[in-house]
Amino acid sequence: MQDIPDELLREATSEMPELYDILDALGLKSSMCVPLVARDRTLGAITFVSAESGRRYEEADLATARDLARRAAISVDNARLFREAESSRREAQESLAVLDAVFAAAPVGLAFMDTNFRYVRVNEALAAMNGLPSEEHFGRTLRDVLGEELGAEIEPLHRRVLETGEPILDLPFEQAVPGKPREPHNWLVSYYPVLDVDDEKIGVGVVIMDVSEREHALAAAERAGARLAVLAEASQTLASTLDYESTLAGLASLLVPRFADWYAVDILDDDGLFRRIAVVHRDPAKSEWARKSRDLYPPDLEEDEGTGRAARTGEAVLYRTISDELLASSTKDAAHYEILHELGMESAMVVPLTAAGRTFGGLMLVSADPARLYDEDDLEFANHLGRRAAVAVDNARLYRAAEARARAAIVVEHVADGVLLVDQDEIIRLWNPAAEQITGLAASDTVGRSPVDVFSPWETIADLVQRGEPRPETQPLEINGRELWLSITAVGFEGGTVFAFRDLTAERAVEKLKSDFVSTVSHELRTPLAAIYGAALTLRREDVPLGEPQRTGLLEVIASESDRLARIVNDILWASRLESGTMQTTIEKCDGVAIARSVVDAARHYIPPRIELAIKAPKKAPLVAADPDKARQVLTNLVDNAVKYSPDGGKVIVEITVEGSQLRYAVRDEGLGVPPAEHRRIFEKFYRLDPDLTRGVGGTGLGLYISRELLGRMGGRIWVESSGSGGSTFLAELPIAAD
Ligand code: ADP
């Protein structure tokens, strides 16, 4: 712009009139403006203005200005380039530092390996994972650092990444590294190719994560789950049956080999000795061994370690590791040690079996594998198992005891012996039905009362316990107003005494009858024998001359007394034949009236003169079906008795009547009579109303018994009617024979 017109100036400053004033004052004349351009970029512009000099710029000035501007632009550009280079270098340095920091602080292991599998960079995390300082990685190969074996395993992976350019992600490893050979860890490893700016592969990047803890947690969760499942299954099997012995043995299938290599359960019996319930080893051959060892060396309550200790203290014991010394000190001898050593005992736990506050055994789990060492979690599991097992055993035992008690109660209910239980406070607590029956006292009358009020005298019975007499004793006692002969045994226990008694009153009576019988029969035999002996002696005497009537009299005495003797002996014989079942009866039609007549006729020969004997019979009577000899025996007995038991004399009448289908004989006398209470008993064997012969009337007590038995065998019957004085009537019936 050679000339700057005034209008232009005004226009350009129209918004700032004071600027116009300044420019005008400066006296602007001519102006040039050139751009600053470097590398095709416009950086700015330079403006040249002439004022006071009044110079007008020409084309040549413009060319110069252009040249100046070009140089200035290059300088500015250079300066800017330099500044940019500086700042990007700084930035690069900064980001490298950040990278280093990230690398170092990364919680995962990071490494960069060159194409020859050499470590170029590792971070601390990785060095720690390898168990070596980071300096010991640089420049060394995988095989140098990780060992031949692991190195050989990993190299191919690197090679593959380099060849394919594809990463390998999250490869799991479970491995111990040479730096930490005793600690196998779980790793998740990723490999990826590293490229340079030209996309050239320059190595492999490695990212390693230690997931051991996660794996452990997972494994622990899995184990916990498995344990819960076993516990649930165990509880179910334990609760499903009362046969706890086989159930506890059956638990082995849940525990071995999953939780233990072998397993044993022992239960304390009442005698304080252990009873082996189960010993199971994963190896069946060793199971047999284990059983033998448990037989030969059963646990005992006194032992310092193992089942005995747990059962004694009621506390679980964990043997995380079992050293040789521990094994040696807790075994009984060298052979025991040898067996357990052979079975394998690396780790073990013993838990007590405790229920309802009582410890009654122990459950032992043994690991034979050094890699499976039991810990607190395992012990807790075993404890749970032990508790469940113990409750099951306790329940089964309670149930069995209850069942046994129930059975015992049934026995007590149904046993024929009277049973009573007297507690420590001397109160009757149990009174069984047999006791009710024997004594006639209901349980409601006796239970809750003192036995002193029931038995008289009680002291002699109570004494039995003091004397510790194991055999039953027979004693007469007054109970409920009756005298009973009871055979009593007593057994004391912590809650009192159990008495069992048997009613021997009847046996006692029979005994008495027998001894009475012996004495009466002796007497009965002696009397006729004495008479016969006396008569015979008199007959033999030569110094005393005997007249014919005297001789006849003496001979008659001998004859009749011999007859009496014969009858006594006969009675005894008949009774024994009836008893042994060898008595034969031959039933035939016979004339019952004729038989009675012959009996009465025969009796007339020996009855004393004070007796008046008669027979009353219908003119015509039907025949009876009977054994005539036996019928005669019965009637002879009845007539004999009627005469015998009329010591003061009187009438004896035999009356025959037809009663329906029976022919009835009524033998009536006016003698001693039979009290009604004795009507039944006089027909019993040996029973006599007057055993002591106070009325001087002898007998064997067999006649009526024989009569009853014979009539019974012939289809007849016998009974007595008497008020007890003024005589009695014996009635015998025989069936009338069919036509
Ligand atoms: P014994 O040999 O004692 O006569 P029995 O069996 O014939 O034996 O009789 C049993 C008991 O019955 C007798 O001891 C007697 O006490 C009683 N007895 C039997 N017959 C009579 C009777 N006619 N009068 C009274 N008592 C009798």
Boltz pocket constraint, residues with backbone or C-beta under 6 A from the ligand:
constraints:
  - pocket:
      binder: B
      contacts: [[A, 637], [A, 638], [A, 641], [A, 642], [A, 643], [A, 645], [A, 669], [A, 671], [A, 672], [A, 673], [A, 674], [A, 682], [A, 683], [A, 684], [A, 687], [A, 688], [A, 689], [A, 690], [A, 698], [A, 699], [A, 700], [A, 701], [A, 702], [A, 703], [A, 704], [A, 705], [A, 728]]
      max_distance: 6.0
